[in-house]
Amino acid sequence: VTSDEVCALKGEGKHYSKIIEEMSCNIECSYSVGDSPKQDIEAAKNLGLNTVFCNYGKKGIHYHTTHISLEHENNVKADFVIIKLSQLRDIL
């Protein structure tokens, strides 16, 4: 689901709502996995999804780029925190 499809930025949660509705998902069994506390974790938690924060890299450096996320230290608490994708198997 893209921002264009829902006419909203990721942090608004409309992406999750659209997927949940279209796929008839059970929210209690649904997860958001992401590396942005504000966009991936907070938006999903507000809808009742389980959340997994990917805490990659040193001091908030994302695994896919060299920039430092200003919101990486945001105190939004995910249900789970992982440092590598292989840890998802234990959660799911």
C-alpha positions in Angstrom: 0.0 0.0 0.0 1.5 3.3 -1.0 1.0 6.8 0.4 -0.7 7.8 -2.9 -3.3 5.0 -2.5 -4.4 6.2 0.9 -3.6 9.9 0.4 -1.7 10.0 3.7 1.8 9.7 5.1 2.8 6.4 6.7 2.7 7.7 10.3 -1.1 8.4 10.0 -1.8 4.7 10.0 -4.1 4.7 7.0 -1.9 2.2 5.3 -2.5 -0.3 8.1 -6.2 0.4 8.1 -6.5 -0.3 4.4 -4.6 -3.6 4.6 -6.6 -4.7 7.6 -9.8 -4.0 5.9 -8.9 -5.4 2.5 -7.4 -8.6 3.9 -10.0 -9.0 6.7 -7.1 -9.3 9.1 -7.5 -10.2 12.8 -5.7 -7.2 14.5 -4.7 -9.3 17.5 -2.7 -11.6 15.1 -1.2 -8.8 13.0 2.2 -7.3 13.3 4.0 -4.2 12.1 7.7 -4.6 11.7 9.7 -1.5 11.2 12.7 0.7 12.0 10.9 4.0 12.7 9.3 4.4 16.1 7.0 7.2 14.9 6.0 5.9 11.5 6.1 2.1 12.0 5.5 1.5 15.7 3.3 4.4 16.9 0.9 4.3 14.0 0.5 0.5 14.3 0.1 0.5 18.1 -2.7 3.2 17.8 -4.6 0.6 15.7 -4.0 -2.2 18.2 -1.4 -4.1 16.1 1.5 -6.0 17.7 4.7 -4.2 17.0 8.3 -5.2 16.4 11.0 -2.5 16.3 14.1 -3.3 14.3 16.9 -1.6 16.1 19.6 -1.9 13.5 22.9 -0.2 13.5 24.8 2.0 15.9 23.1 5.0 17.4 20.1 4.9 15.2 21.8 4.5 11.8 19.4 2.6 9.6 20.6 -0.6 8.0 19.7 0.5 4.5 21.2 4.0 4.6 23.8 6.1 6.4 21.5 8.7 7.7 20.6 8.9 11.4 16.9 8.9 12.1 16.0 11.8 14.4 13.1 9.9 15.8 15.1 6.7 16.5 15.3 7.6 20.1 11.6 8.3 20.3 10.2 6.7 23.4 7.4 4.8 21.7 7.6 1.3 23.1 7.2 -1.6 20.7 6.0 -5.0 21.9 9.3 -6.5 20.7 12.7 -5.2 19.8 15.0 -7.1 17.5 18.5 -6.4 16.1 18.4 -8.8 13.2 15.5 -10.1 11.0 16.2 -13.8 11.9 14.8 -13.0 15.4 11.3 -12.6 13.9 11.0 -16.4 13.8 10.9 -16.5 17.6 8.3 -13.8 17.8 5.9 -15.0 15.0 
